[in-house]
Structures are given as structure tokens and as C-alpha cells.
């Protein structure tokens, strides 16, 4: 029997034990009750209430516009659906950078008002004070290195990060800093697979990859991308497990056709 099959509720300790046992960790995003219930019952270990809700739920170009109140709304919806998965909530842009007291206050709001189990934030040494202060309140923190979408205007591109030696060394150092500060896991986004494997081998905490190869301890994808609900996003790391955009669009078209032809509702579908 697998480690996570024994657990009534996945915890941060469960993930560390999974890494020690060489068991891969599965992680997907969710932003609402109905989707989170499907993802949780599908057996995913970690559900990330990502600030990617800004893109897939609200239609923004970047993750920057989403607010703390909106993240709490999405997170509380997800938590109500989950009975097994660990629920991690993104701290949105502007809620932790350069203000460790504000970071703690905002993290406490997320935990109290949403019922989430942990928070995630982007960055390394530049946010270490915020990480330490949040952890001082007993709130679990997941780190995020590599491509950090909240810094898109700084980088100016969504291309692969840490290809050059200097940036790669800095990322590895930051991973050690996050571990030493007390983070329970780290997400690595869109970095060379060899570097990601090195990070995973050097830190004791789980490393979850997105576009970071298979040498890490687990994988995460945006659920709308994985299910093919979004259809214009085609990064190399994305595998579509369904094509729900076309299937759902076809269902809507069939419904419209049946309404217009007076086929719906039929005699059995009315009172």
C-alpha cells in the first residue's frame, strides 16, 4: 500500500515521507468547489489554489491583478470540497514582497478565512524575511523558484530560467535558503531538467516541478491546461489528458440546437 493511501489527510509530513520513500507527489490547481471535488476524489496529493486564477478564471494577461480577498474566496471554495488533499494557497502579488509583517498578516488571513493548510510564495533570498516571519506563526510555507510569474515585468519573458551558470548557482543557493528557513517544499518552474534534479538531490524537502523534468519529487500542472479547457496554451511541458474545450463547446452547441428546434424539453423532461 502506498504512503498516501494510508493517510486520511495528506499533510506536509506526508510529502516529506513520500520523498524519502521515492514516491512521486501529484499536484494540480483548483479554484472552485466543483473542480476541487473532482481533483480531490481523483487522488491528487496537493491542490494548489494558484494565483493563476487571475488568468484562467478572470481572463487577465498576468497573475498580478488578483487580490488577497479574491484568493481567499477561491481558497475557501476549494477547501470545502477537499477531504484528502493538502490545500496550498498562493500569496498574491503585493501581499508579501518587501513587508514581512504584512506577509504574516496576510498569511494569517488566508489560514483563518479560507481554512487552507499552507501558503506559497515566489522568490528566494529577497523574500526570506517574509518566509521566516510567516513560519514563526506556525504557518507552513511552500517556496517557488525559477520562472516566477509575479515577476514577469522584471524578466520580460516567460522563457526558461537559470540556463546560465550564475543564475543556476543563485537558484540552488536560494533552494537551500528556503529549506534552512523551514519551507516544507519548493516548486521549480521552467528550469533545465538537470538543474532541477540537482536541487531535488541536495535538499531534503520535496521539490515539485512544472517544466522542470522528471528528476524532481513531483509534478504540478494547471488543471484547466491539463484537461484541455484552455486550448491556446502549448508549452513543451504540458500534457493534455483531455480535450474538454471542444467537448464542452459541442455540448453547448447541441443544447442550443435542441432548444431552437423545440426538441428540448421533451415530454419526459417536464412536469
C-alpha positions, 0 to 999 in steps of 0.5 A: 500500500502506498504512503498516501493511501494510508493517510486520511489527510495528506499533510506536509509530513506526508510529502516529506515521507513520500520523498524519502520513500521515492514516491512521486507527489501529484499536484494540480490547481483548483479554484472552485468547489466543483473542480476541487471535488473532482481533483480531490476524489481523483487522488491528487496529493496537493491542490494548489489554489494558484494565483493563476486564477487571475488568468484562467478564471478572470481572463487577465494577461498576468497573475498580478491583478488578483487580490488577497480577498479574491484568493481567499474566496477561491481558497475557501471554495476549494477547501470545502470540497477537499477531504484528502488533499493538502490545500496550498494557497498562493500569496498574491502579488503585493501581499508579501514582497518587501513587508514581512509583517504584512506577509504574516498578516496576510498569511494569517488571513488566508489560514483563518478565512479560507481554512487552507493548510499552507501558503506559497510564495515566489522568490528566494533570498529577497523574500526570506524575511517574509518566509521566516516571519510567516513560519514563526506563526506556525504557518507552513510555507511552500517556496517557488523558484525559477520562472516566477510569474509575479515577476514577469515585468522584471524578466520580460519573458516567460522563457526558461530560467537559470540556463546560465551558470550564475543564475543556476548557482543563485537558484540552488543557493536560494533552494537551500535558503528556503529549506534552512528557513523551514519551507516544507517544499519548493516548486521549480518552474521552467528550469533545465531538467538537470538543474532541477534534479540537482536541487531535488538531490541536495535538499531534503524537502520535496521539490515539485516541478512544472517544466522542470523534468522528471528528476524532481519529487513531483509534478504540478500542472494547471488543471484547466491546461491539463484537461484541455479547457484552455486550448491556446496554451502549448508549452513543451511541458504540458500534457493534455489528458483531455480535450474538454474545450471542444467537448464542452463547446459541442455540448453547448452547441447541441443544447442550443440546437435542441432548444431552437428546434423545440426538441428540448424539453421533451415530454419526459423532461417536464412536469 
